[in-house]
Amino acid sequence: MKSLVLTTLIATLPLIAAPAFAADEINVSNGISAAGAPLAAHGVDLVALVNDGNPVDGFATHSATFDGASYYFTTAENLAAFEANPAAYLPQHGGFCSFGVSVGKKFDGDPNQYLVADGKLYLFLNAETRAAFLKDVPGTAKIADGQWSKIKSVAVGEL
């Protein structure tokens, strides 16, 4: 009986310790941040990016964890703004390249290659994918949103 309980406990431990999101729903770096969660958005302050168009690295001393990922900010004020309304600052499509998502892939989203359109933050793999997205922002965003609902919980390696 003891071995059955122990086996069950060991088998369920990864489920208990797993992050709040499913396989690759948020684009994060390897390892964990000082907050104990994987670092998202390459550590760039999303509030500064959205409000000022300034992709600047945040600091671990001003960090927030949201949906199992850690985000860094440059100031306590930016941290407070994020905590008050995360949806206003979180990148679309889990922070993956929005053009990549439109074609059913999860490419890395680089905060240095971004677009803020209609109050939404989009990240891109590189200048070429950003340029492709810019050819038809509303159309490609709509396609990406539809694809995201299909691939959100699919591991990167399975796409």
C-alpha positions in Angstrom: 0.0 0.0 0.0 2.8 2.4 0.9 4.5 1.8 -2.5 1.2 2.5 -4.3 0.8 5.8 -2.5 4.4 6.7 -3.1 4.2 5.8 -6.8 1.0 7.9 -7.2 2.6 10.9 -5.4 5.7 10.7 -7.6 3.6 10.4 -10.7 1.5 13.5 -9.9 4.4 15.7 -8.6 5.2 17.1 -12.1 1.5 18.1 -12.4 1.6 19.9 -9.1 4.8 21.7 -9.8 3.9 22.6 -13.4 3.5 26.3 -14.4 0.0 27.8 -14.7 0.2 27.6 -18.5 0.2 24.6 -20.8 2.9 23.6 -23.3 4.5 26.7 -24.7 1.5 29.1 -24.3 3.9 31.9 -23.3 7.2 32.6 -25.0 9.7 32.4 -22.2 13.5 32.0 -21.8 15.1 28.8 -20.5 15.6 28.7 -16.8 13.8 30.7 -14.2 13.9 34.3 -13.0 14.6 35.6 -9.5 10.8 35.4 -9.0 10.9 31.6 -9.6 9.1 31.7 -13.0 10.5 31.7 -16.5 11.3 35.1 -17.9 9.0 36.4 -20.6 9.4 39.2 -23.2 13.2 38.8 -23.0 13.1 40.9 -19.8 12.0 44.0 -21.7 9.7 46.5 -19.8 6.4 46.0 -21.6 5.0 49.2 -20.1 7.9 51.3 -21.5 7.5 49.5 -24.8 3.8 50.1 -25.2 3.7 53.6 -23.7 7.0 55.1 -24.9 8.0 52.9 -27.9 11.2 52.1 -25.9 12.3 48.5 -25.8 14.4 48.8 -22.6 15.5 46.0 -20.3 13.7 45.8 -17.0 15.1 44.8 -13.6 14.5 41.8 -11.4 13.9 44.2 -8.5 10.8 45.4 -10.3 9.2 42.1 -11.4 5.7 40.7 -11.6 4.6 37.1 -12.2 1.5 36.7 -14.4 0.1 33.4 -15.7 3.2 31.6 -14.7 5.7 33.9 -16.4 7.9 36.6 -14.9 8.0 40.2 -16.4 10.6 42.8 -15.5 10.1 46.6 -15.4 12.4 49.6 -15.2 10.5 51.4 -12.5 8.1 50.8 -9.6 5.6 52.9 -11.5 5.7 50.7 -14.6 5.4 47.6 -12.4 2.3 49.1 -10.8 0.8 50.0 -14.2 1.3 46.4 -15.4 -0.2 45.0 -12.2 -3.2 47.3 -12.5 -4.0 46.1 -16.1 -1.7 43.4 -17.5 -3.9 42.9 -20.6 -3.0 46.4 -21.7 0.7 45.5 -22.0 0.9 41.7 -22.6 1.9 40.9 -26.2 -0.5 39.1 -28.4 -0.2 35.4 -29.1 1.7 34.6 -25.9 4.7 36.8 -27.0 5.5 34.6 -29.9 6.0 36.2 -33.4 2.5 37.2 -34.5 3.3 36.7 -38.2 4.7 33.2 -37.3 1.4 32.4 -35.5 -0.5 33.5 -38.6 1.2 30.6 -40.5 0.7 28.1 -37.6 4.2 28.4 -36.0 5.6 29.6 -32.7 8.7 31.7 -33.6 10.5 33.7 -30.9 9.0 37.2 -30.5 11.7 39.8 -30.2 10.7 43.0 -28.3 13.0 45.0 -30.5 10.8 44.0 -33.5 7.3 45.1 -32.4 4.2 46.9 -33.4 1.5 48.5 -31.3 -1.8 48.7 -33.3 -5.3 49.2 -32.0 -4.0 49.1 -28.4 -2.4 45.7 -28.9 1.3 44.8 -28.7 2.6 42.4 -31.4 6.1 40.9 -31.4 8.0 39.5 -34.4 10.9 37.2 -35.1 12.8 39.8 -37.2 12.4 42.8 -39.4 11.2 40.6 -42.3 8.3 39.0 -40.4 7.3 42.4 -39.1 7.3 43.8 -42.6 5.2 40.9 -43.8 2.7 41.6 -41.0 2.6 45.3 -41.8 1.4 44.5 -45.4 -2.1 43.8 -43.9 -2.2 44.4 -40.2 -6.0 43.8 -39.6 -6.1 40.8 -41.9 -3.0 39.1 -40.6 -3.9 39.8 -37.0 -7.3 38.2 -37.6 -5.6 35.1 -39.1 -3.1 35.0 -36.3 -5.9 35.2 -33.7 -7.7 32.2 -35.4 -4.5 30.2 -35.6 -3.6 31.0 -32.0 -6.8 29.4 -30.7 -5.7 26.2 -32.5 -2.0 26.2 -31.5 -1.9 27.9 -28.2 -1.5 24.7 -26.2 0.6 22.9 -28.7 4.3 22.5 -27.9 6.7 24.3 -30.2 8.3 21.1 -31.3 5.0 19.7 -32.5 4.3 22.5 -35.0 
